[in-house]
Amino acid sequence: MDSLIGIFIDTAWAQQGDGGNALFSFLPLIVIFVLFYFLLIRPQTKKQKEHRAMVEGLGTGDEVVTGGGVLGRVTELGPEFVTVEVADNVSIRVRRQTITAVMPKGTMKSV
């Protein structure tokens, strides 16, 4: 029985090795993190900056599309909410962050 346990222990010690270079053991993790940064994190932060700039640059009379797909014209701006006229004498209030796109002038007339 002792010889059998001794075989497994010797095998385990043999697999440990001398430790090698620590950089090579972490290299796959570093490569994965760099790939995630350039393929996921960086484009997302760029998109968030563009959306923030678009929301801050809103003005009265801009034609916008909300996150729910509602097309309307901005009639009133507030620090947190925007009033959007979707039809004659029909207005809704939406959060600034729910505005997904600013459309070209005259979009509402063509619809």
N, C-alpha and C positions, 0 to 999 in steps of 0.2 A: 504494500500500500504506500509506503514512504517513497519508494522508487517511482511510483506512478505520479504522486504529487510533485516530486522533484522534477519530473519531466515537464510538467505544466509550468512550474515556477521558472525553470531555466528557459523555456520558450518565451514566457512573458518578459523576462529580463532581456532576452535577445531581441525582441521586437521593439523595445524601448529605444535602442540605439544610443548614439552619443549626444543627442539633442539637436544637432545640426545648427544651421543658421536660423535665428528667430525670424528674420525678414522673410525667408522662403516659406515658413509656416504660416505667416500672415498675408502673404502675397495674394492668394485667391480672395480673401476678404477685402483687401484694399482695391483690387480690380473690380469686384462687384460693387463696392461703394462708389467708385468713380463712374462706372456705367450707370448706376441709378441716378447719380447727380446729373450727368449730361443728358440722359434720356427721359427722366421724369421730373426731378426737382427743379432744374433750371428753366425748362420751358413753362412749367406751371407758375413759377414766380414771375416770369416775364408776362404771362397772360394776365395775372392778377394786377400787375402794375399798369398794363394797358387799360384794363377795365376800370381801375380806380381813377386814372386820368380822364377817361371818357365820362364817368359819372360826375367828377368834379367840374368838368367843362360844359355841363348841360346849361342851356339857356332857354328863356321863354321863347316859344315858337318852334322849338326843335320837335321833329317828328320822331317818335321812339317806339320800340317794341319792348314789351315787358317779358318777364320769364314765362308767363302764362300764354304768350303769343298775342296779347292785345296790342293793337296798333292805335296810337293816339298822338295828340299834340300837347306839349307841355304848356300849361297856362300859369302855373304858380310853382315857385321853388321854395323849399324850406330846408333847414339843415338836415333833417332825417327823412322827410317825405316830400313827394312831388305830386302835384295835381295834374292829371292827364285828361284831356277832353277827347273822348272816344267817338262822340257823335254830337250833333247840334244839341246844346243844353244838357248833355250827359257827361259828367265828369267823375273820375275815380281818383282816389288817393292811393299811391303805392310807395313802398320804400325805394329809396334811391338805388340800393344794391340790386333790386329786382329788374332794373332796366338792363336789357342785354345788348341792345344795338340802337344807334342813332341812324335813322334812315335819311336819304336825300330829300330835300324840299320837294313837295308836290307828290309824294308817295300816297298820301291819303286821298288826293283827288283822283288818282288813277285807279284806285280800288273800287 
